[in-house]
Amino acid sequence: MTQIQLPAPAATLALVSNLQANLRDFGRMVDRHGHPAPALRQLGLVHWENGRLDKAAQAFSAALSLMPDDAALWRDLAGVYTAMGQTDQVLAAIFRALELDPDNAQSWLILAGAADQQNNVNAAEAGYRRAIALHPTAAAYFGLGLLLFRQKRYDSALAAMEASIRLEPANASAHYALGHLHFIAFEFAKCIASFDNAARLGLTLDQQSRQKQVRAATFQVMIEGNVQEALRLYPEIAGADCEDLDHITRDAFSVLSAMGHLETAAEVGRIRLAEMPDDPVRQYLLDAVTGRALTAAPTDYIERYFDQFAPQFDSKLVETLQYRGFSQIAKLVSRHQNHFTCALDLGCGTGLASGDLAQLAQNLVGVDISSGMLAEAEKRGDYAELVRSEAVAYLQTTPQRFDLIFAADSLIYFGDLGPVVRAAAFALTPGGLFALSIEVSDSDAYKLLPSGRFAHSPEYLKATATDFAILECVESDIRLEAGRPVKGLYVVMKRR
């Protein structure tokens, strides 16, 4: 860690003599305090207030050379280093302040800010929370809220930002952040009000925020029961910020489905399907929200949807939806076996799992029905072979036998798991492993969700997998959906 070198006391006393000789007010400060250190601190504060940061740091360092155990002086020095953007020096000074006075809320807040600058998330969060516990301030809640926002812990971020505004209602930046958080939480009326408050307090909204505010108003009218009116008014309300109406209806359908407004979502879905009646993606997603009984997602839907999705798939799934299933299942597999002769990545997509699987398998094959996804997977260079095929058809016809079949986020497009599980058993060597994930249904054997994915009960999976012994099941949050965790299960099974 950076060490702060204080001047020698003799050098400081020489500086004090020079200041007394040339600054009458400084001499009076020394006389009033009876000691040069408080006078140097006061001088440092004046320099800081007037933007002379180097001189402020020099004055505080000089004062500390005479009073090295003064926590407030170390905190002042950390504060001016913060203003100078010298994060290493901030940390060195504030750690010393906390050694001397561990229960000062402002010191913890300074520490949190410096740790945040260095992207030390754990230290920053601990610092903000300690500051709040000692003395709740708007600044501490605001810093914590932004940190949690960046981590996509949206519910906690929203609560922290609301607490900040209760303590400082005129903070335009907090209202701005809250507008984005309310949008993510689908609290559209609150989103509109928060952005309005930010603008009223003098903050100029950027285009993205204005578009979110208009979307919030449009979605709110839809929720209140008037889809056609919302779409008619949208171009007028949006003005220069108007987006493609197809994007608006697509996102409205997704949002309304996730919120559980299934009848309204279905109305939007029917409007979209009428525009493109032969689109398998629009048809299937409308079937999902209207509760049509299906045993699997149609192959033409999967192919079209993932061909369209392929270029943005990784960033959307990993960054936005916080999906980590591919690495979590690979870790689970390695606990049972860490070397395989030939592994199959079933529904390999863009090859997110290939890096982990290539460490386990001598030979890795990837199968997917989407040519767009396979094109992305090929760029990774981890597969010995990539095959375009529907999953069950491939398993039933391939002459290859595998000692690992890996299906991360693939079985969610099958309702009836019987065909794919039996086909996996056929393609596995005796003793081979089948590693998979499912989204969890609490009651039904399986059900089609409004998202277009299927959820399964663990009991149904066990009853279906009669050719397997289940080695391990791990409950986990698989991804975010509408900003909230989706419950799922990671499973490793062994071919009998």
C-alpha positions in Angstrom: 0.0 0.0 0.0 1.1 3.6 -0.7 2.8 5.3 2.2 2.3 9.0 2.8 5.5 10.7 3.6 5.0 13.6 6.0 7.5 16.5 6.2 9.9 16.5 9.1 8.7 18.6 12.1 11.6 20.9 11.7 10.7 21.6 8.1 7.1 22.3 9.2 8.2 24.7 11.9 10.3 26.6 9.3 7.2 26.7 7.1 5.1 28.1 10.0 7.7 30.8 10.7 7.6 31.8 7.0 3.8 31.9 7.0 3.7 34.0 10.2 6.1 36.4 8.6 4.2 36.8 5.4 0.5 36.1 6.3 -0.8 38.3 9.1 -4.0 36.2 9.3 -2.0 33.0 9.7 -0.1 34.5 12.6 -3.4 35.4 14.3 -4.7 31.8 13.7 -1.6 30.4 15.5 -2.1 32.8 18.4 -5.8 31.9 18.6 -5.3 28.2 18.6 -2.1 28.3 20.6 -0.5 25.6 18.3 0.5 25.8 14.7 -1.2 22.5 13.6 -4.8 23.7 13.9 -3.8 26.9 12.1 -2.3 24.8 9.3 -5.5 22.8 9.1 -7.5 25.9 8.8 -5.3 27.2 6.1 -5.6 23.9 4.3 -9.4 24.1 4.4 -9.2 27.6 2.9 -7.0 26.4 0.1 -9.3 23.4 -0.5 -12.4 25.6 -0.7 -10.7 27.8 -3.3 -9.6 24.9 -5.4 -5.9 25.0 -4.5 -5.7 21.3 -3.9 -1.9 20.9 -3.9 -1.5 23.6 -1.3 -4.3 22.1 0.8 -2.6 18.7 0.8 0.7 20.4 1.7 -0.9 22.2 4.6 -2.7 19.1 6.0 0.5 17.1 5.7 2.4 19.8 7.5 -0.2 19.8 10.3 0.0 16.0 10.6 3.8 16.1 11.0 3.1 18.0 14.2 0.0 16.0 15.2 0.3 12.6 13.6 -2.4 11.0 15.8 -5.2 13.4 14.8 -7.8 11.4 12.9 -9.7 14.4 11.6 -6.5 15.7 9.9 -5.9 12.3 8.2 -9.6 12.4 7.1 -9.1 16.0 5.7 -6.0 14.8 3.8 -8.0 11.8 2.4 -10.7 14.2 1.4 -8.4 16.5 -0.6 -6.7 13.5 -2.2 -10.2 12.3 -3.2 -10.8 15.7 -4.9 -7.4 15.3 -6.7 -8.3 11.8 -7.9 -5.3 10.1 -6.1 -7.1 7.0 -4.9 -4.0 5.2 -3.5 -3.2 8.2 -1.3 -6.9 8.4 -0.3 -6.7 4.8 1.0 -3.5 5.3 2.8 -4.8 8.4 4.6 -8.2 7.1 5.4 -6.9 3.7 6.8 -4.8 5.7 9.2 -7.8 7.8 10.2 -9.8 4.7 10.9 -7.0 3.2 12.9 -7.2 6.2 15.2 -11.0 6.6 15.1 -12.8 3.4 13.8 -16.3 4.7 14.4 -16.3 7.8 12.3 -19.0 7.5 9.6 -17.4 10.1 7.3 -14.1 8.1 7.2 -16.0 4.9 6.2 -17.7 6.9 3.5 -14.4 8.1 2.1 -13.0 4.6 2.2 -16.1 3.3 0.4 -15.8 5.9 -2.3 -12.1 5.1 -2.9 -12.7 1.4 -2.9 -15.5 2.0 -5.4 -13.1 3.9 -7.6 -10.8 0.9 -7.6 -13.7 -1.4 -8.4 -13.2 -3.2 -5.1 -16.9 -4.0 -4.8 -16.8 -5.9 -1.5 -14.8 -3.2 0.4 -16.9 -0.5 -1.1 -20.2 -2.1 -0.1 -18.9 -2.8 3.4 -17.7 0.8 3.7 -21.0 2.3 2.6 -23.0 0.0 5.0 -20.7 0.8 7.9 -21.1 4.5 7.3 -24.9 4.1 7.2 -24.9 2.1 10.4 -22.9 4.8 12.2 -24.6 7.8 10.8 -27.1 7.5 7.9 -26.6 10.2 5.2 -27.9 10.8 1.8 -24.4 10.5 0.3 -23.8 7.1 1.8 -27.2 5.7 0.6 -26.6 7.3 -2.8 -23.1 5.7 -3.2 -24.5 2.3 -2.0 -27.4 2.6 -4.4 -25.1 3.3 -7.4 -22.8 0.4 -6.4 -25.8 -2.0 -6.2 -27.2 -0.7 -9.5 -24.0 -1.5 -11.3 -24.1 -5.0 -9.8 -27.6 -5.4 -11.1 -29.0 -5.9 -7.5 -31.9 -3.8 -8.5 -34.3 -4.3 -5.6 -31.6 -3.4 -3.0 -30.4 -0.5 -5.2 -33.9 0.9 -5.4 -34.3 0.8 -1.6 -31.0 2.5 -1.1 -31.7 5.3 -3.6 -35.2 5.9 -2.1 -33.5 6.2 1.3 -31.1 8.8 -0.1 -33.9 10.9 -1.5 -35.8 10.8 1.8 -32.7 12.4 3.4 -32.0 14.8 0.5 -35.1 15.3 -1.6 -33.4 17.9 -3.9 -30.7 15.5 -5.3 -31.5 15.4 -9.0 -28.9 12.6 -9.7 -30.7 10.4 -7.2 -34.1 11.0 -8.8 -32.5 10.3 -12.2 -31.0 6.9 -11.0 -34.4 6.1 -9.4 -36.1 6.7 -12.7 -34.0 4.0 -14.3 -34.5 1.6 -11.4 -38.3 2.1 -11.4 -38.3 1.3 -15.1 -36.3 -1.9 -14.5 -38.8 -2.8 -11.8 -41.7 -2.1 -14.2 -43.0 0.6 -11.8 -43.8 2.9 -14.7 -45.8 5.6 -13.0 -43.0 6.0 -10.5 -40.4 6.0 -13.3 -42.2 8.9 -15.0 -42.4 10.9 -11.7 -38.7 10.3 -10.9 -37.5 11.5 -14.3 -39.8 14.5 -14.0 -38.3 15.3 -10.5 -34.8 15.1 -11.9 -35.7 17.5 -14.7 -37.4 19.9 -12.3 -34.3 20.0 -10.2 -32.2 21.1 -13.2 -30.9 17.9 -14.6 -31.1 17.6 -18.4 -32.3 14.1 -19.4 -30.3 12.3 -22.0 -32.1 10.7 -25.0 -32.0 7.2 -23.4 -33.8 8.5 -20.3 -36.4 10.4 -22.3 -37.1 7.3 -24.4 -37.5 5.3 -21.2 -39.9 7.9 -19.8 -42.0 7.8 -22.9 -42.0 4.0 -23.0 -43.0 4.0 -19.3 -46.0 6.2 -20.2 -46.9 4.0 -23.1 -46.7 0.8 -21.1 -48.7 2.3 -18.3 -51.6 3.2 -20.6 -51.5 -0.4 -21.9 -51.6 -1.8 -18.4 -54.6 0.5 -17.7 -56.4 -1.3 -20.5 -56.0 0.7 -23.7 -53.4 -0.8 -26.0 -54.6 0.8 -29.2 -54.7 4.3 -27.6 -51.2 3.9 -26.3 -49.9 2.9 -29.7 -51.8 5.8 -31.4 -50.4 8.4 -29.0 -46.8 7.1 -28.8 -45.4 9.0 -31.8 -46.9 12.2 -30.7 -45.6 11.9 -27.1 -42.2 10.7 -28.1 -41.6 13.5 -30.7 -38.0 13.6 -31.8 -37.2 10.7 -29.5 -39.6 8.4 -31.3 -38.4 4.8 -31.8 -39.4 2.2 -34.3 -42.9 1.2 -33.3 -42.1 -2.5 -33.9 -39.4 -2.3 -31.2 -42.0 -0.7 -28.9 -44.6 -3.4 -29.4 -41.9 -6.1 -29.1 -40.7 -4.8 -25.8 -44.2 -4.1 -24.6 -45.1 -7.7 -25.2 -42.1 -8.9 -23.3 -42.7 -6.5 -20.4 -46.4 -7.2 -20.1 -45.8 -11.0 -20.2 -43.1 -10.7 -17.5 -45.4 -8.6 -15.3 -48.2 -11.1 -15.6 -50.5 -8.9 -17.6 -51.2 -11.8 -19.9 -54.4 -10.6 -21.5 -52.9 -7.3 -22.4 -49.7 -9.0 -23.6 -51.9 -11.2 -25.8 -53.6 -8.2 -27.3 -50.2 -6.8 -28.2 -49.1 -10.2 -29.5 -52.1 -10.5 -31.8 -51.3 -7.0 -33.2 -47.7 -8.1 -33.9 -48.8 -11.4 -35.4 -51.3 -9.7 -37.7 -48.4 -7.6 -39.1 -46.3 -10.8 -39.8 -48.7 -13.8 -39.7 -46.1 -16.3 -40.9 -43.5 -15.4 -38.2 -43.0 -18.5 -36.0 -41.5 -16.4 -33.2 -44.5 -14.2 -32.9 -46.9 -17.1 -33.1 -45.1 -19.2 -30.5 -44.7 -16.4 -28.0 -48.4 -15.6 -28.4 -49.2 -19.3 -27.8 -47.1 -19.1 -24.6 -48.9 -16.1 -23.1 -52.4 -17.5 -24.0 -51.6 -20.8 -22.3 -51.8 -23.1 -25.3 -50.9 -26.7 -24.4 -47.6 -27.6 -26.1 -45.1 -30.3 -25.4 -42.1 -28.5 -26.9 -41.1 -25.3 -28.5 -41.4 -25.6 -32.3 -38.1 -26.1 -34.1 -38.9 -23.2 -36.6 -39.4 -20.9 -33.6 -36.1 -21.9 -32.0 -34.2 -21.6 -35.3 -35.6 -18.2 -36.2 -35.4 -16.8 -32.7 -31.8 -17.7 -32.1 -30.6 -16.8 -35.6 -31.9 -13.3 -34.8 -30.5 -13.3 -31.3 -27.1 -14.7 -32.0 -25.0 -11.5 -32.4 -26.3 -10.1 -29.1 -26.7 -13.4 -27.3 -23.6 -13.4 -25.1 -23.9 -9.8 -23.8 -27.7 -10.2 -23.2 -27.5 -13.5 -21.4 -24.3 -13.0 -19.4 -24.2 -9.2 -18.7 -27.9 -8.3 -18.7 -29.5 -11.5 -17.4 -26.6 -12.5 -15.2 -26.6 -16.1 -16.6 -23.8 -18.3 -15.2 -25.3 -21.7 -15.7 -22.8 -23.0 -18.2 -19.9 -22.5 -15.8 -21.8 -23.6 -12.7 -22.8 -26.9 -14.3 -19.2 -27.5 -15.6 -17.9 -27.0 -12.0 -20.6 -29.5 -10.8 -19.5 -32.0 -13.4 -15.8 -31.7 -12.5 -16.6 -32.7 -8.9 -17.7 -36.1 -10.2 -15.3 -36.6 -13.1 -12.6 -34.3 -14.6 -11.7 -36.1 -17.8 -13.9 -37.3 -20.7 -12.9 -38.9 -24.0 -15.8 -37.3 -26.0 -18.3 -34.7 -24.8 -21.4 -33.3 -26.4 -22.5 -29.7 -25.9 -26.2 -30.2 -26.6 -27.8 -26.9 -27.7 -24.4 -25.3 -27.6 -25.5 -21.9 -28.7 -22.6 -19.5 -29.1 -20.4 -21.9 -27.3 -20.5 -20.2 -23.9 -19.6 -23.5 -22.2 -16.9 -24.5 -24.6 -14.0 -23.0 -22.7 -15.0 -24.9 -19.5 -15.8 -28.1 -21.4 -12.6 -28.1 -23.4 -10.7 -28.3 -20.1 -12.6 -31.5 -19.3 -12.9 -33.3 -22.7 -10.4 -34.7 -25.1 -12.9 -34.2 -27.9 -15.8 -31.7 -27.9 -18.8 -31.8 -30.3 -21.3 -29.0 -30.4 -24.9 -29.3 -31.7 -27.4 -26.6 -32.3 -30.4 -26.0 -34.6 -29.5 -22.3 -35.2 -26.9 -21.6 -37.9 -26.4 -18.1 -36.5 -25.5 -19.5 -33.1 -23.1 -22.1 -34.6 -21.4 -19.3 -36.5 -20.7 -17.6 -33.2 -19.6 -20.9 -31.6 -17.1 -21.6 -34.4 -15.3 -18.3 -33.6 -14.3 -19.8 -30.2 -12.2 -22.6 -31.8 -12.9 -25.1 -29.0 -15.0 -27.6 -30.9 -13.7 -30.5 -32.8 -17.0 -30.6 -34.7 -20.1 -28.4 -34.9 -23.3 -29.9 -36.2 -26.6 -28.2 -37.2 -29.4 -30.4 -36.0 -32.4 -30.6 -33.7 -31.3 -32.1 -30.4 -33.4 -35.3 -30.2 -32.9 -36.1 -33.9 -29.1 -35.8 -33.5 -29.0 -38.0 -30.4 -31.1 -40.7 -32.0 -29.1 -40.9 -35.2 -25.5 -40.1 -34.4 -23.1 -43.1 -34.5 -20.9 -41.3 -32.0 -21.1 -42.4 -28.3 -20.3 -39.8 -25.6 -19.2 -40.1 -22.0 -20.6 -36.6 -21.2 -23.7 -34.9 -22.6 -23.9 -31.3 -21.4 -27.2 -29.5 -21.8 -27.1 -26.0 -20.1 -30.3 -24.1 -20.7 -31.4 -26.5 -23.4 -34.1 -28.6 -21.8 -36.1 -25.5 -21.1 -37.4 -25.7 -24.7 -38.8 -29.1 -24.1 -42.0 -29.7 -22.1 -42.2 -33.5 -22.3 -38.6 -34.5 -21.4 -39.2 -38.2 -22.2 -37.9 -38.1 -25.8 -34.7 -36.1 -25.1 -33.8 -38.0 -21.9 -34.2 -41.4 -23.6 -32.3 -40.2 -26.6 -29.5 -38.9 -24.3 -29.3 -42.3 -22.7 -29.0 -43.9 -26.1 -26.1 -41.7 -27.1 -24.2 -42.1 -23.8 -21.7 -44.8 -22.9 -22.7 -46.9 -19.8 -21.6 -44.8 -16.8 -21.5 -41.6 -18.9 -22.8 -38.4 -17.4 -25.7 -36.2 -18.4 -25.4 -32.7 -17.0 -28.3 -30.3 -17.4 -30.3 -27.4 -16.0 -34.1 -26.9 -15.7 -36.3 -24.1 -14.5 -38.3 -25.2 -11.6 -42.1 -25.7 -11.5 -43.5 -26.1 -8.0 -46.6 -28.1 -9.0 -47.0 -29.2 -12.6 -44.9 -31.9 -14.1 -44.1 -29.3 -16.7 -45.6 -26.0 -17.9 -45.1 -23.5 -20.6 -44.2 -20.1 -19.1 -45.1 -16.8 -20.7 -41.4 -16.4 -21.5 -41.7 -19.3 -24.0 -39.5 -21.5 -21.8 -40.7 -24.6 -20.0 -40.4 -25.2 -16.2 -40.3 -28.7 -14.8 -40.8 -30.2 -11.4 -37.8 -32.1 -9.9 -40.1 -35.0 -9.2 -41.0 -35.2 -12.9 -37.4 -35.1 -14.0 -36.6 -38.0 -11.6 -39.5 -40.0 -12.8 -38.6 -39.5 -16.5 -34.9 -40.3 -16.0 -35.3 -44.0 -15.4 -32.1 -44.8 -17.3 -30.1 -42.6 -14.9 -28.9 -42.4 -11.4 -29.0 -38.8 -10.2 -25.6 -38.0 -8.6 -26.3 -34.4 -7.6 -29.0 -31.7 -7.7 -28.2 -28.1 -6.8 -30.8 -25.4 -6.5 -29.7 -22.0 -7.9 -30.8 -18.7 -9.4 -30.3 -19.4 -13.1 -30.8 -15.9 -14.5 -32.7 -12.7 -14.1 -36.2 -12.3 -15.5 -37.7 -8.9 -15.3 -34.9 -8.0 -13.0 -35.6 -10.8 -10.6 -34.0 -14.2 -10.1 -35.4 -17.3 -11.8 -35.2 -20.4 -9.7 -33.7 -23.5 -11.3 -31.9 -26.7 -10.7 -28.5 -28.0 -11.9 -28.4 -31.7 -12.2 -25.7 -34.4 -12.9 -27.0 -37.9 -13.7 -25.1 -41.1 -14.5 -26.1 -43.5 -17.2 -27.0 -46.9 -15.6 
